[in-house]
Amino acid sequence: MIRFDKASFIYDEDLPQEVHAVRDISLAVSRGSHVAVLGRNGSGKSTVARLINALLLVRDGVVEVGGVRPLDDESIYLVRRQCGMVFQNPDNQIIGTTVEEDVAFGPENLGMPYERMVKAVDQALAAAGLSHLRTRAPHELSGGQKQKLAIAGALAMQPHCLILDEATAMLDPESAAEFLRLVEQLRQDRNLTVVNITHNMEEVLLADYVYVIDDGRVALEGTPQGVFDQSDTVIGLGLDVPRHIEIASCIAKHTGLPLAPGEAFSFADAVDAVQWRLEKAAGTVKSAAGRRARLTREPGDTLIEVSHLSYTYDANDPSAQALDDVSFTVRRGELLGIVGHSGSGKSTLIQHLNALLRPPAGKVQVLGLDASVNKNIRQIRRQLGLLFQYPEHQLFEETVAKDIAFGLQGQKLTPEEIDLRVLEAAERVGLSSELLSRSPFELSGGQKRRAAIAGILVMRPDILVLDEPAAGLDPQGKAEILNDAVRLRDQGVTILIVSHNMDDIARVADRILVLNNGRLHGLGTPAEVFTDEVRLQQAGLEVPRTMRFLQAFEGVYPELHTDCFEADRAAAALLGAAGEAQHGA
C-alpha cells in the first residue's frame, strides 16, 4: 500500500541552514496492515505522514501510495482519494458551520453520490459517538469532541488508508479505546491500512509492525515485541515502553534474573514473569525495596471556592448543559488534577476561574474576589494564569525573551526589572538563558510549552491552570512538563491540571476532581479516587496502568499496596510485599 525508497524532505531549502526533516527513509506498509510510527517530537514522524498523503512531496527518492507516485495534480488527487488523515490538533481541520456539515465536507469534495454520502456521514457520526451533536456548531464542542469530529470526517471519506497523527491524544480513555476498536474493526471489514503515529506505547501493542524515527531516519524497526525487547534502546531514543514491560524490567534488574525475548510482552505474560522472579528470588534480594510513602502537605488557605456552579451553552438545548451544581475548593500550594470524559465540562469549568465565562447560576471566588464582578476581573487574571490546550499557539514574538515579557507591558517596570523577571520565569520552567534570544518557533514541542508557561509565570501569579499541558508531547517532553508543574507547586504556586491521562494525574496530583456529564462525580486523593473502580467506569475513566498491574497480585500478596503510580514504586511495592510474605512464612 505504501512504499518509501530513500525518501528525503527538506524544509526551507532557500535558507542558509536547511532543515532535514526526513533523510533517506525506506519503509513498506502492506495493504490491510496496522503500522505504528514512533519518535520524539521533531524526529520527522509527522513529515512522514504528510508525505504519505501527498501534503508534502519528496525532494529525493520515491514515495508510492496504492501504486501511485504523487508527481502532478492528477496523481496527487489519486493519492489523497485513498488516504484519510486525522491531525494532532483537530482545530486545524474543522471548517464546517455544523458537525454534520463538517463531516460531509470530505465526501462532498470527492464527488461521492448524495445518497451514499448521507449514509457515509450517518455511519461516521455514529461510529464517533457524535450523532446527538450533528446540528451543533464545532466551536461549541470540547477538545475531545472536536477530535472525534476530525476522526468522523476522515472515516466518512471511506479511505483505503487511515493516517492517525496522535489522533487519541485529546480523548478520554474510554473514547480512545472505542476509537481504536472501531479502527481495528474497519481494518478487518474493509481491509483498511492503518498508519498510527503515536506516543502511547499501549497503542503500539495493537500494531503489526513498528518504525521508530529519530533525526529523520529509521532508527529501529520490527514487530512490537521485537522493538520492546530493546527497551533500553527505545528509552534512549526519548520514548518509553508499556508500563507492564517497564515494571517487569525493574523486577528483573532487582532480582538479577534477566527477561527472555518476548517474555513480558503481553500484560498476562508480564504478570507471570514477575511472579516467577518474586518466587525464585525470595529472600535473596538485597535491595531495601518497599513502599515509598507519598509526600503529604499541610493545606494552606483557600484560594478558589466554587459554589453550586451551573452553566449551559444553549438554554433551549438540554444537551448543552456543560456544568450542573458543581462545588469544590482549592487550597494554596495544592496540585489539583481535573479529569473526566470528553465533554464532561472540564474546560468549561476552568474558564470560569478567570471569568472568561460568567455563571448564570452559582458563585466563583478566586483569592476572595467574586469572579462575576467586573471590577475584580483584572486582578483575578493577574493572579490566575490560564494556559489552553496547545499553548505553543500563543507564541508570536520575534524572540523567546520578548514573548515571555509580553504580559509585563503596561506595568511601569524598568527594562532591567523586566529582564530580571524574564530570567526568573525562564529559570523556573527550566529554559536555559541561551534559548531566550532564539525565535520561539525554533524550539522543540516541550520547550515551546515551557516558554508559554514562562509567559504566565512572569506575571507572578498565585495560581496556574493548565489545560492538557502534556498532550501530544513525546514521553520525555511530557515528563519534563509534569515535573516542572510539581516543582512549581513545591515553590508555592497553586496548580490545576486538566488531563485525560490517568497515569500522569495519579503521579503528580495531591487531589483529583472527577467530572461526569457536567456534575461533580468524585473528589479525593489519587488513592481514594482510583480505588473506586465502579465510579471510575461510570465516568468513562480507567485505573492507571501501574495500579492495574499491581491489582493482578492482590490475591497472592494481600498486604500489597496498589496505590503506586510509577514503575519503580510499583516494583518496590512488589518486592517489599514478596519479602514480607517470605518472612511471614
C-alpha positions in Angstrom: 0.0 0.0 0.0 2.8 2.4 0.9 6.4 2.4 -0.2 9.3 4.8 0.7 12.6 4.3 -1.1 15.4 6.5 0.2 12.9 9.4 0.5 14.1 12.8 1.8 12.4 16.0 2.5 13.9 19.4 3.5 12.1 22.4 4.9 13.3 25.9 4.0 15.6 24.9 1.1 16.2 28.6 0.3 17.5 29.5 3.7 21.3 29.3 4.6 20.6 26.4 7.0 18.4 23.7 5.6 16.2 21.6 8.0 16.4 18.0 7.0 13.1 16.6 8.3 13.4 13.2 6.6 16.7 11.6 5.4 16.8 8.6 3.1 13.9 6.8 4.7 12.9 3.4 3.3 9.9 1.6 4.5 7.0 -0.6 3.3 3.4 -0.9 4.6 1.3 -3.9 3.4 -2.3 -3.3 2.4 -4.6 -4.0 5.3 -1.8 -3.9 7.9 -1.5 -1.7 11.0 1.8 0.1 11.3 2.9 2.3 14.3 5.4 5.1 13.7 7.2 6.4 16.9 9.7 9.1 17.6 10.3 12.0 19.8 8.9 15.4 18.9 10.8 16.8 15.9 12.0 13.4 14.8 10.2 13.6 11.4 7.1 11.4 12.1 4.5 14.0 11.0 6.6 14.8 7.9 6.4 11.1 7.0 2.6 11.2 7.5 2.3 14.2 5.2 4.4 12.6 2.6 2.1 9.6 2.6 -0.9 11.8 2.0 0.9 14.0 -0.6 0.5 17.1 1.5 4.3 17.3 1.1 6.3 15.9 -1.9 9.7 14.4 -1.6 12.8 16.2 -2.8 14.7 13.0 -3.4 13.8 9.3 -3.5 10.4 7.7 -4.1 7.1 7.7 -2.2 4.3 5.5 -3.7 0.8 5.0 -2.3 -1.5 2.4 -3.7 0.7 2.1 -6.7 0.6 5.8 -7.4 3.6 8.2 -7.2 2.4 11.8 -6.4 4.1 13.8 -9.1 1.4 16.1 -10.5 -2.1 17.3 -9.7 -3.8 14.2 -11.1 -1.6 11.7 -9.2 -1.7 13.8 -6.0 -5.5 13.7 -6.2 -5.5 9.9 -6.7 -3.3 9.5 -3.6 -5.5 11.7 -1.4 -8.6 9.9 -2.5 -7.1 6.8 -0.9 -5.9 8.4 2.3 -7.8 9.9 5.2 -5.8 11.8 7.8 -6.5 12.8 11.4 -4.1 15.5 12.7 -3.0 16.0 16.2 -4.8 19.3 16.6 -8.5 19.0 15.5 -8.9 22.7 15.2 -6.6 22.6 12.2 -9.0 20.5 10.1 -12.5 21.7 11.1 -14.2 24.1 8.7 -18.0 23.4 8.7 -20.6 25.5 10.5 -22.2 22.4 12.0 -20.9 19.0 13.0 -22.8 17.3 10.2 -21.6 19.7 7.5 -18.0 19.3 8.6 -18.2 15.5 8.3 -19.8 15.8 4.9 -17.1 18.1 3.5 -14.6 15.3 2.6 -17.1 13.0 0.8 -18.6 16.0 -1.0 -15.3 17.1 -2.4 -14.6 13.6 -3.5 -17.8 13.7 -5.6 -19.5 11.0 -3.7 -23.1 10.4 -4.8 -25.6 12.1 -2.5 -27.4 9.0 -1.2 -24.0 7.3 -0.5 -22.7 10.5 1.1 -25.6 10.8 3.5 -25.2 7.2 4.6 -21.4 7.6 5.0 -21.9 10.7 7.2 -24.5 9.0 9.3 -22.3 6.0 9.8 -19.2 8.1 10.6 -21.2 10.2 13.2 -22.5 7.1 14.8 -19.0 5.5 14.9 -17.5 8.6 16.6 -20.4 8.9 19.0 -21.5 12.3 17.7 -24.9 11.6 16.2 -26.6 13.6 19.0 -24.4 16.6 18.2 -24.9 16.7 14.5 -26.5 20.2 14.4 -24.1 21.7 17.0 -21.5 24.3 15.9 -18.0 22.8 16.1 -16.7 25.7 18.2 -19.1 24.7 20.9 -17.6 21.3 21.3 -15.0 20.3 23.8 -11.4 19.4 22.8 -12.1 15.7 22.9 -15.4 16.1 20.9 -13.5 18.1 18.3 -11.0 15.3 18.0 -13.9 12.8 17.5 -15.3 15.2 14.8 -12.0 15.1 12.9 -12.0 11.3 13.1 -15.5 11.2 11.8 -14.6 13.4 8.9 -11.8 11.1 7.9 -14.0 7.9 8.3 -16.8 9.4 6.1 -14.4 9.5 3.2 -14.2 5.7 3.4 -10.4 5.7 2.7 -8.2 2.8 1.9 -5.6 4.1 4.2 -6.1 5.9 7.5 -3.3 8.0 8.9 -3.5 8.9 12.5 -1.2 11.7 13.9 -1.7 11.5 17.7 -5.4 11.1 17.0 -6.3 9.9 20.5 -4.2 12.5 22.4 -7.2 14.5 23.3 -9.6 11.6 24.0 -10.6 10.2 27.4 -9.6 6.6 28.0 -13.0 5.1 27.1 -13.3 7.1 23.9 -9.8 6.3 22.9 -10.4 2.6 23.4 -13.7 2.7 21.5 -12.0 4.5 18.6 -9.1 2.0 18.4 -11.7 -0.9 18.5 -13.5 0.8 15.6 -10.3 1.3 13.6 -9.4 -2.4 14.1 -13.0 -3.5 13.0 -12.7 -1.3 9.9 -9.3 -2.8 9.1 -10.8 -6.3 9.2 -14.1 -5.4 7.4 -12.6 -3.1 4.7 -9.0 -4.3 4.5 -8.2 -0.8 5.8 -4.5 0.1 6.1 -3.7 2.0 9.3 -0.6 4.2 10.0 -0.7 5.3 13.6 1.8 8.0 14.7 1.6 7.9 18.5 3.4 8.4 21.8 1.1 6.0 23.5 3.0 2.7 23.9 -0.1 0.8 24.7 -1.5 1.6 21.3 1.7 0.3 19.7 0.9 -3.2 21.1 -2.0 -3.3 18.6 0.2 -2.8 15.6 1.6 -5.4 13.2 4.9 -3.6 12.7 6.7 -0.6 14.2 9.1 2.0 12.8 11.0 4.3 15.2 12.1 7.6 13.6 15.0 9.6 15.0 16.6 12.7 13.4 14.7 12.0 10.2 15.9 8.4 9.8 14.6 5.0 10.7 16.5 4.2 13.9 14.7 1.0 14.8 12.1 -1.3 13.3 10.4 -4.6 13.8 7.4 -6.2 15.4 6.1 -4.5 18.6 7.6 -7.5 20.6 10.9 -7.1 18.8 11.1 -3.4 19.4 10.1 -3.5 23.1 12.6 -6.3 23.7 15.1 -3.5 23.1 13.6 -1.3 25.9 16.9 0.4 26.7 17.3 1.4 23.1 13.7 2.7 22.9 14.2 4.7 26.1 17.5 6.1 24.7 15.6 7.4 21.7 13.4 9.6 24.1 10.5 7.2 24.2 9.1 4.7 26.8 7.7 1.2 26.9 4.3 -0.2 28.0 4.0 0.1 31.8 3.8 -3.7 32.4 7.0 -4.3 30.4 8.7 -1.4 32.4 7.7 -2.9 35.8 8.8 -6.4 34.7 12.2 -5.0 33.6 12.6 -3.3 37.0 11.9 -6.6 38.8 14.3 -8.4 36.5 17.1 -6.0 37.3 16.4 -6.1 41.1 16.3 -9.9 41.2 19.2 -10.4 38.8 17.1 -12.6 36.6 17.0 -11.1 33.1 13.9 -11.2 30.9 14.0 -13.6 27.9 13.0 -12.1 24.5 9.2 -11.5 24.4 8.8 -12.9 27.9 6.9 -9.9 29.3 5.3 -8.6 26.0 1.6 -9.0 27.0 0.1 -8.0 30.3 -0.5 -11.6 31.3 3.0 -12.6 30.3 4.5 -9.8 32.4 2.4 -10.8 35.4 3.7 -14.4 35.1 7.3 -13.2 34.5 7.2 -11.0 37.6 5.6 -13.7 39.8 8.2 -16.3 38.8 11.0 -13.9 39.7 9.5 -12.9 43.0 9.2 -16.5 44.0 12.6 -17.5 42.6 14.5 -14.7 44.3 12.5 -14.7 47.6 14.9 -13.9 50.4 17.9 -13.2 48.1 17.1 -9.6 47.0 19.4 -7.3 48.9 17.7 -4.1 47.8 15.7 -2.4 50.6 12.6 -2.4 48.4 9.4 -1.3 50.0 6.5 1.0 49.5 7.6 4.6 49.4 5.1 6.8 51.1 3.6 9.7 49.1 4.5 13.0 50.5 1.7 14.8 52.2 1.4 18.6 52.7 -0.5 20.7 55.1 -3.1 22.6 53.1 -2.9 26.4 53.1 -5.7 28.9 53.0 -8.5 28.6 50.4 -7.6 30.3 47.1 -10.5 29.1 44.9 -14.1 28.5 46.1 -16.7 27.3 43.6 -20.3 27.0 44.9 -23.2 25.4 43.1 -21.8 26.4 39.7 -24.0 25.6 36.7 -23.6 26.7 33.0 -25.3 26.0 29.7 -24.2 26.9 26.2 -27.8 27.0 25.0 -30.8 27.4 27.3 -33.1 25.8 24.7 -30.9 22.7 24.3 -30.7 20.3 27.3 -27.7 18.6 25.8 -25.8 21.9 26.0 -25.7 21.8 29.8 -22.0 21.8 30.5 -21.9 22.2 34.3 -24.5 21.2 36.8 -24.3 22.3 40.5 -20.5 21.9 40.9 -18.9 22.8 44.3 -15.3 22.5 45.5 -12.4 24.4 46.9 -8.7 24.6 46.1 -6.1 25.5 48.8 -2.8 27.3 48.5 0.2 25.1 47.4 -2.0 22.3 46.1 -1.8 20.5 42.8 -5.3 19.6 41.8 -6.0 17.3 38.8 -9.2 17.6 36.9 -10.3 14.6 34.9 -13.5 13.4 33.1 -14.7 12.1 29.8 -14.7 14.2 26.6 -17.4 16.8 27.0 -17.7 16.3 30.8 -17.2 20.1 31.4 -13.5 20.3 32.3 -12.6 23.2 30.0 -15.9 25.0 30.7 -15.1 24.8 34.4 -11.6 26.3 34.3 -12.8 29.1 32.0 -15.0 30.3 34.9 -11.9 30.6 37.2 -10.7 33.7 35.4 -14.1 35.0 34.2 -13.8 34.0 30.5 -17.3 32.6 31.2 -19.8 34.0 33.7 -22.0 31.7 35.6 -25.8 32.1 35.3 -26.1 30.1 38.5 -23.7 29.6 41.3 -20.6 31.5 42.5 -16.9 31.5 41.8 -14.5 33.2 44.2 -10.7 33.5 43.4 -8.4 34.9 46.1 -11.5 36.1 47.9 -12.8 38.0 44.8 -16.1 37.4 43.2 -15.3 36.4 39.5 -18.7 37.7 38.4 -18.0 41.3 39.4 -16.4 43.3 36.6 -14.0 45.4 38.8 -12.4 42.1 40.1 -11.6 40.5 36.8 -8.4 42.4 36.1 -7.0 41.5 39.5 -8.1 37.8 39.2 -6.4 37.5 35.8 -3.2 38.9 37.1 -3.1 36.3 39.9 -4.5 33.3 38.0 -2.7 32.3 34.8 -4.7 30.1 32.4 -3.0 28.1 29.6 -5.2 26.5 27.0 -4.6 23.3 25.0 -1.6 23.7 22.7 -0.2 26.8 24.5 2.6 27.0 21.9 0.0 28.5 19.6 0.0 31.6 21.9 3.7 32.3 20.9 4.1 35.1 18.4 7.1 37.4 19.2 10.5 37.5 17.5 12.4 36.0 20.4 11.6 33.8 23.4 12.5 36.6 25.7 10.1 39.1 24.1 7.3 36.5 24.2 7.8 35.9 27.9 7.9 39.6 28.6 4.8 40.5 26.6 2.4 40.3 29.6 4.5 42.8 31.5 3.7 45.6 29.1 1.9 48.5 30.8 3.1 47.5 34.3 5.5 50.5 34.6 8.6 48.3 35.1 12.1 49.4 34.0 13.9 47.4 31.2 16.2 46.0 33.9 13.3 44.8 36.0 11.6 43.2 33.0 14.9 41.4 32.1 15.2 40.0 35.7 11.5 38.9 35.7 12.0 37.1 32.3 15.2 35.3 33.5 13.4 34.3 36.7 10.4 32.9 34.8 12.6 31.1 32.3 14.7 29.5 35.1 11.6 28.4 37.0 10.5 26.3 34.0 14.0 25.1 33.1 14.5 27.2 29.9 18.2 28.0 29.6 19.2 31.6 29.1 20.8 30.7 25.7 17.3 29.9 24.3 15.9 33.4 25.2 17.5 35.0 22.1 16.1 32.4 19.7 12.8 32.5 17.9 10.1 30.6 19.8 9.3 28.8 16.6 12.8 27.1 16.6 12.1 25.4 19.9 11.1 21.8 20.4 7.5 21.0 21.4 8.3 20.7 25.1 10.4 23.9 25.0 7.5 25.8 23.4 5.2 24.8 26.2 7.7 25.8 28.8 8.1 29.2 27.1 4.3 29.7 27.1 4.2 28.7 30.8 7.0 31.2 31.5 4.9 33.9 29.8 2.3 33.3 32.5 4.8 32.9 35.4 6.5 36.2 34.6 3.3 37.8 35.9 4.0 36.1 39.3 0.5 34.5 39.6 -0.6 32.7 42.7 -2.5 30.1 40.6 -1.6 28.4 37.4 -4.2 26.5 35.4 -3.0 24.1 32.6 -5.4 22.5 30.1 -3.9 19.3 28.8 -0.3 20.6 29.0 1.3 17.3 28.0 -1.0 16.3 25.2 0.9 15.4 22.0 4.3 15.6 23.6 6.8 12.7 23.5 7.4 10.8 26.8 10.5 12.9 27.6 8.7 16.2 26.9 5.7 15.1 28.9 7.8 14.1 31.9 9.6 17.5 31.8 6.4 19.5 31.7 4.8 17.5 34.5 8.0 17.7 36.6 8.0 21.4 36.0 4.5 21.6 37.4 5.5 19.6 40.5 8.5 21.9 41.0 6.4 25.0 40.7 3.9 23.5 43.2 6.8 23.0 45.6 7.8 26.6 45.1 4.4 27.7 46.3 2.4 28.1 43.1 -1.1 26.5 43.2 -1.6 24.3 40.2 -4.7 23.0 38.5 -4.1 20.5 35.6 -6.8 19.2 33.2 -5.8 15.9 31.7 -7.2 12.7 30.0 -4.1 10.7 31.1 -4.9 8.9 34.3 -1.2 7.8 34.8 0.0 11.4 34.6 -2.5 12.8 37.0 -2.2 10.0 39.5 1.6 10.6 39.6 1.6 14.3 40.3 -1.7 15.4 41.8 -2.4 15.9 45.5 -6.1 15.6 44.9 -8.2 14.7 41.8 -11.6 16.2 40.8 -13.7 14.0 38.6 -16.4 15.4 36.3 -19.1 13.3 34.7 -21.7 14.9 32.4 -21.1 18.3 34.0 -21.6 17.1 37.6 -19.0 16.6 40.3 -18.5 12.8 40.3 -15.6 12.5 42.8 -13.0 14.4 44.7 -10.1 13.0 46.7 -6.5 11.8 46.8 -5.3 9.6 43.9 -5.6 6.5 46.1 -9.2 7.4 47.1 -10.3 8.2 43.5 -8.7 5.3 41.7 -9.6 2.5 44.2 -13.3 3.1 43.4 -13.4 1.3 40.0 -17.2 1.3 39.7 -17.4 5.1 39.9 -14.4 5.4 37.6 -16.2 3.3 34.9 -19.3 5.4 35.4 -17.3 8.4 34.5 -15.7 6.7 31.4 -12.3 6.6 33.0 -9.9 3.8 33.9 -7.5 2.8 36.6 -3.9 3.9 36.0 -1.8 1.2 34.2 0.6 0.8 37.1 -2.2 0.3 39.6 -3.9 -2.2 37.3 -0.7 -4.3 37.1 -0.4 -4.3 40.9 -4.0 -5.4 41.3 -3.1 -8.6 39.5 -1.1 -9.6 42.6 -3.7 -8.8 45.3 -4.7 -12.5 45.6 -1.0 -13.5 46.1 0.1 -10.7 48.4 -3.0 -9.5 50.4 -0.8 -6.8 52.1 0.3 -5.3 48.8 -0.3 -1.6 48.5 -1.6 -0.9 44.9 -1.7 2.9 45.1 1.6 3.3 43.4 1.7 5.2 40.1 5.3 4.9 38.8 7.0 1.8 37.6 9.9 1.9 40.1 7.5 2.4 43.0 5.3 -0.5 41.8 8.4 -2.7 41.6 9.4 -1.6 45.1 6.0 -2.4 46.4 6.0 -5.9 44.8 9.5 -6.7 46.1 8.5 -5.4 49.6 5.3 -7.5 49.6 7.1 -10.6 48.5 9.8 -10.1 51.1 7.1 -9.7 53.8 5.3 -12.8 52.6 8.5 -14.8 52.7 9.4 -13.5 56.2 5.9 -14.4 57.5 6.1 -17.9 56.1 
